[in-house]
Amino acid sequence: MRDMSSHERFPATRWSAIRASAELGAGTRKQGFSRVAGAYWRPIYVYLRLRHHCSDADAHDVTQGFFAQCWERNTLSSFDPARGRFRTFVRTCVDRYVVDQHRSDYALKRGGEWDHVPIDMAQLERDTALIDPALSSDPERLFEAEWVRSLLLQALADLRQSYASQSRDLDLDLFDEYELARAERPSYAELAIHYRVPVTTVTNRLAAVRRALRTRLAENLRELTATEEEYRDESYRIFGVHPK
């Protein structure tokens, strides 16, 4: 399967990744399906852990089996944006898939034409251990929160690939050390000394990366929402303001 961080553009239509994953030719369909799977793997995995009380291994297998079945049966083609959000449609399909699995005696189907989504299971386990207790009692809210998180991680991966191709290593290094600091966040002055650049360079480059990440996140959101109303609602959920 192609790298999940690659971000090739679809035609300028609403919910293009969703449509591509269900309707277009084989190559484009797989590209669109990869974008959808990349956004929903983590939310589904965590939702299965909490809503259906799956172990980590079972949640992994059920998530992979769900996407394999979606690919083989073209499940996403049955989505109707007039009936609700795509996010709700996916969660409903997951619930139905789990019920069907419980009713059958056959082993989970693994593979088929659809390749597995590469996932860092160790990171998932660490993330699951840090789930907000207030959300852990509400699997549906947690599903939504993890969906937003997945969109952000996907946007960041896309941006990293784009910046790497432009040799903008300093921008990414500054962003990682300031925004993704694991311990105490360094000051702009400390970053300037460390990288031997003026403080204004640190300020300007961090601001530019934030703008670029916000733009990429909005673009990814457009791919994965079905209507203008849904896009505006989800934008408000993520950014706190409605898009212009």
HUMO-V14826 format. One record per residue. N is the residue number from 0. RES is the residue in three letters. PHI is phi in whole degrees, -180 to 180 (999 if undefined). D_LAST is the distance of its C-alpha to the last C-alpha in Angstrom with 1 decimal. Layout:
n->{N,N}
res->{RES,RES}
phi->{PHI,PHI}
d_last->{D_LAST,D_LAST}
//
This chain:
n->{0,1,2,3,4,5,6,7,8,9,10,11,12,13,14,15,16,17,18,19,20,21,22,23,24,25,26,27,28,29,30,31,32,33,34,35,36,37,38,39,40,41,42,43,44,45,46,47,48,49,50,51,52,53,54,55,56,57,58,59,60,61,62,63,64,65,66,67,68,69,70,71,72,73,74,75,76,77,78,79,80,81,82,83,84,85,86,87,88,89,90,91,92,93,94,95,96,97,98,99,100,101,102,103,104,105,106,107,108,109,110,111,112,113,114,115,116,117,118,119,120,121,122,123,124,125,126,127,128,129,130,131,132,133,134,135,136,137,138,139,140,141,142,143,144,145,146,147,148,149,150,151,152,153,154,155,156,157,158,159,160,161,162,163,164,165,166,167,168,169,170,171,172,173,174,175,176,177,178,179,180,181,182,183,184,185,186,187,188,189,190,191,192,193,194,195,196,197,198,199,200,201,202,203,204,205,206,207,208,209,210,211,212,213,214,215,216,217,218,219,220,221,222,223,224,225,226,227,228,229,230,231,232,233,234,235,236,237,238,239,240,241,242,243}
res->{MET,ARG,ASP,MET,SER,SER,HIS,GLU,ARG,PHE,PRO,ALA,THR,ARG,TRP,SER,ALA,ILE,ARG,ALA,SER,ALA,GLU,LEU,GLY,ALA,GLY,THR,ARG,LYS,GLN,GLY,PHE,SER,ARG,VAL,ALA,GLY,ALA,TYR,TRP,ARG,PRO,ILE,TYR,VAL,TYR,LEU,ARG,LEU,ARG,HIS,HIS,CYS,SER,ASP,ALA,ASP,ALA,HIS,ASP,VAL,THR,GLN,GLY,PHE,PHE,ALA,GLN,CYS,TRP,GLU,ARG,ASN,THR,LEU,SER,SER,PHE,ASP,PRO,ALA,ARG,GLY,ARG,PHE,ARG,THR,PHE,VAL,ARG,THR,CYS,VAL,ASP,ARG,TYR,VAL,VAL,ASP,GLN,HIS,ARG,SER,ASP,TYR,ALA,LEU,LYS,ARG,GLY,GLY,GLU,TRP,ASP,HIS,VAL,PRO,ILE,ASP,MET,ALA,GLN,LEU,GLU,ARG,ASP,THR,ALA,LEU,ILE,ASP,PRO,ALA,LEU,SER,SER,ASP,PRO,GLU,ARG,LEU,PHE,GLU,ALA,GLU,TRP,VAL,ARG,SER,LEU,LEU,LEU,GLN,ALA,LEU,ALA,ASP,LEU,ARG,GLN,SER,TYR,ALA,SER,GLN,SER,ARG,ASP,LEU,ASP,LEU,ASP,LEU,PHE,ASP,GLU,TYR,GLU,LEU,ALA,ARG,ALA,GLU,ARG,PRO,SER,TYR,ALA,GLU,LEU,ALA,ILE,HIS,TYR,ARG,VAL,PRO,VAL,THR,THR,VAL,THR,ASN,ARG,LEU,ALA,ALA,VAL,ARG,ARG,ALA,LEU,ARG,THR,ARG,LEU,ALA,GLU,ASN,LEU,ARG,GLU,LEU,THR,ALA,THR,GLU,GLU,GLU,TYR,ARG,ASP,GLU,SER,TYR,ARG,ILE,PHE,GLY,VAL,HIS,PRO,LYS}
phi->{999,-71,-57,-67,-84,-67,-130,-90,-80,-95,-57,-75,-126,-66,45,-66,-66,-63,-65,-63,-68,-118,-122,-88,-61,-55,-64,-69,-61,-67,-63,-66,-63,-62,-66,-65,-63,-62,-79,-110,-59,-62,-59,-66,-57,-67,-60,-64,-62,-95,-76,-109,56,-81,-70,-61,-66,-67,-62,-61,-67,-66,-63,-64,-64,-61,-68,-61,-68,-58,-67,-71,-98,54,-59,-67,-68,-85,-68,-121,-62,-72,-100,145,-73,-65,-60,-68,-60,-63,-63,-64,-64,-63,-59,-66,-64,-63,-61,-63,-66,-66,-81,-107,-103,-80,-71,-59,-82,-124,112,76,-69,-83,-77,-68,-76,-71,-129,-82,-66,-62,-67,-60,-64,-65,-64,-64,-67,-102,-62,-58,-55,-66,-89,-65,-89,-131,-57,-69,-65,-66,-57,-65,-63,-70,-63,-63,-62,-65,-61,-65,-64,-66,-63,-67,-64,-62,-67,-60,-64,-65,-68,-62,-69,-102,57,-100,-65,-62,-58,-69,-62,-63,-62,-61,-74,-93,-81,-112,-61,-82,-113,-70,-70,-73,-81,-60,-64,-66,-64,-62,-65,-62,-97,58,-135,-66,-60,-62,-65,-60,-59,-68,-72,-65,-63,-67,-66,-61,-64,-65,-67,-62,-64,-66,-63,-65,-64,-65,-64,-62,-66,-119,-126,-96,-139,-63,-63,-65,-60,-67,-64,-70,-63,-65,-61,-85,-98,84,-140,-80,-66,-76}
d_last->{35.9,33.4,31.9,29.1,27.2,27.0,23.6,24.2,21.5,21.6,20.8,17.2,17.3,15.7,18.0,20.0,21.9,23.0,24.1,25.8,27.7,29.2,29.6,30.0,33.0,34.6,33.2,29.6,30.1,31.4,28.5,26.0,28.3,28.5,24.8,24.9,28.2,26.9,24.1,26.4,29.9,29.6,28.2,30.9,33.6,32.9,32.5,35.9,37.5,36.6,36.3,39.2,41.1,41.5,43.0,41.1,43.1,42.7,39.0,38.8,41.0,39.3,35.8,37.3,39.2,36.2,34.3,37.5,37.9,34.3,35.0,38.4,37.6,34.2,33.0,29.3,29.9,30.6,27.1,25.7,22.0,23.0,25.2,22.8,20.9,22.2,22.8,25.1,26.8,27.7,29.1,31.1,32.5,33.6,35.4,37.1,38.1,39.7,41.7,42.9,44.0,46.0,47.6,48.8,51.4,50.2,48.7,45.0,44.2,43.2,42.0,42.5,40.5,37.5,38.0,37.3,34.1,35.3,34.7,36.0,38.0,39.2,35.7,34.8,37.9,37.1,33.6,35.1,37.6,34.9,33.0,32.1,35.0,32.7,30.9,34.1,35.2,32.1,31.8,28.8,26.7,28.1,27.1,23.4,23.7,25.4,22.9,20.2,22.9,23.7,20.2,20.2,23.8,23.0,20.1,22.6,25.3,23.4,22.6,26.2,27.4,25.2,26.4,29.9,30.1,29.1,31.6,29.1,31.3,31.1,27.3,27.9,31.0,29.3,26.5,29.1,31.4,28.9,26.2,28.6,31.8,34.2,36.2,35.5,32.5,33.8,32.9,31.3,34.8,36.5,34.2,34.9,38.6,38.5,36.8,38.4,35.4,34.2,32.1,29.5,29.3,28.7,26.0,24.2,24.6,23.5,20.3,19.8,20.6,18.2,15.3,16.8,17.3,13.8,12.7,15.7,15.1,11.7,13.6,16.4,14.5,13.4,17.2,18.3,16.4,17.7,15.2,11.6,12.5,14.1,11.4,9.1,12.3,13.4,10.4,11.0,14.7,14.5,12.2,12.6,9.0,6.5,3.8,0.0}
//
